[in-house]
């Protein structure tokens, strides 16, 4: 398990993995277990710090908050 990465503007979230999103999707993901992330082909996934214009995936947020499996 990788160390958690805090988001300064989202104090209640501490992701388990670095954010991952599809290029041009406008949504970033914080959980590999996210079913919406898994729909994105691995070759199209981009990892790193999200830009301000991107919004967090609600499914990922729910997975982290409720500690469910995806």
C-alpha positions as CSV (number, residue, x, y, z in Angstrom):
1,X,0.0,0.0,0.0
2,X,1.3,3.4,-0.9
3,X,1.4,6.3,1.6
4,X,-1.7,8.5,1.5
5,X,-1.5,11.8,-0.4
6,X,-3.5,14.6,1.2
7,X,-5.5,17.1,-0.8
8,X,-5.2,20.6,0.7
9,X,-8.7,21.7,-0.4
10,X,-10.4,18.4,0.6
11,X,-9.5,17.8,4.2
12,X,-11.9,15.0,4.7
13,X,-10.3,12.9,1.9
14,X,-7.0,11.0,2.2
15,X,-6.6,8.9,-1.0
16,X,-5.0,5.5,-0.9
17,X,-3.3,6.0,-4.2
18,X,-2.3,8.9,-6.4
19,X,-5.1,10.4,-8.5
20,X,-5.8,8.8,-11.9
21,X,-8.0,10.1,-14.6
22,X,-8.6,9.8,-18.3
23,X,-7.1,12.5,-20.4
24,X,-9.8,15.0,-21.4
25,X,-12.5,13.5,-19.1
26,X,-12.5,16.4,-16.6
27,X,-12.8,13.9,-13.7
28,X,-10.0,12.5,-11.6
29,X,-10.2,9.3,-9.6
30,X,-8.7,8.5,-6.2
31,X,-9.5,4.7,-6.0
32,X,-8.3,2.0,-8.3
33,X,-11.4,0.1,-7.3
34,X,-13.6,2.6,-9.0
35,X,-15.7,0.9,-11.7
36,X,-15.8,4.1,-13.8
37,X,-12.0,4.2,-13.8
38,X,-11.7,0.6,-14.8
39,X,-13.7,1.4,-17.9
40,X,-10.9,3.6,-19.1
41,X,-8.2,1.6,-21.0
42,X,-4.9,1.5,-19.0
43,X,-3.1,3.1,-21.9
44,X,-5.5,6.1,-21.7
45,X,-5.1,6.6,-17.9
46,X,-3.0,9.5,-16.6
47,X,-1.6,9.7,-13.1
48,X,-0.4,12.8,-11.2
49,X,-1.8,15.9,-9.5
50,X,-5.1,17.0,-10.9
51,X,-5.6,20.4,-12.4
52,X,-8.0,22.9,-10.7
53,X,-10.6,22.5,-13.5
54,X,-10.9,18.7,-12.9
55,X,-13.6,17.5,-10.5
56,X,-13.3,14.4,-8.3
57,X,-15.2,11.3,-9.3
58,X,-18.2,10.9,-6.9
59,X,-17.9,7.1,-7.1
60,X,-14.3,7.2,-5.9
61,X,-15.3,9.6,-3.1
62,X,-18.0,7.2,-2.0
63,X,-15.7,4.2,-2.0
64,X,-13.2,6.1,0.2
65,X,-15.8,7.5,2.5
66,X,-17.7,4.2,3.0
67,X,-14.7,2.0,2.7
68,X,-16.5,-0.2,0.2
69,X,-14.8,-2.4,-2.4
70,X,-15.9,-0.6,-5.6
